[in-house]
């Protein structure tokens, strides 16, 4: 019993102190990597009940939308749910997933390109440090605080 309590306490402590901020983009959205060499990014924001995903270059400047494509899924790994993705001049639009669910995105720069997978948990719980939702946490990682 003692071992189980110690293990539980250790787990809870590590969860409480393991959170770190995420990279935020020029519009205050969460940055996801859409390339293997950090030359293409996606900035995820929420507006009107939908995720808006702007495609940005290495300098965080908006990329003209042309041949890019994106697929989105959520839900249980055993029963993934494919989400409808629409495209406009600024990027992609996807319905917001339920709080606590994962959003998995597969980005392709053009039809023949290899897909790059990016994912994040849509954690809407308020961060105690910065008061932003956890998926947009502004707290600096411990290594950058020094």
Buried (B, 14 or more C-beta within 10 A) or exposed (E): EEEEEEEEEEEEEEEEEEBBBBEBBEBEBBBBBBBEEEEBBBBBBBEEEBBBBBBBEEEBEBBEBEEBBBBBBBBEEEEEEEBEBEBEEBBBBBEBBEEEBBBBBBBBBEEEEEEBEBEBEBBBEEBEEBEBBBBBBEBEEEEEEE
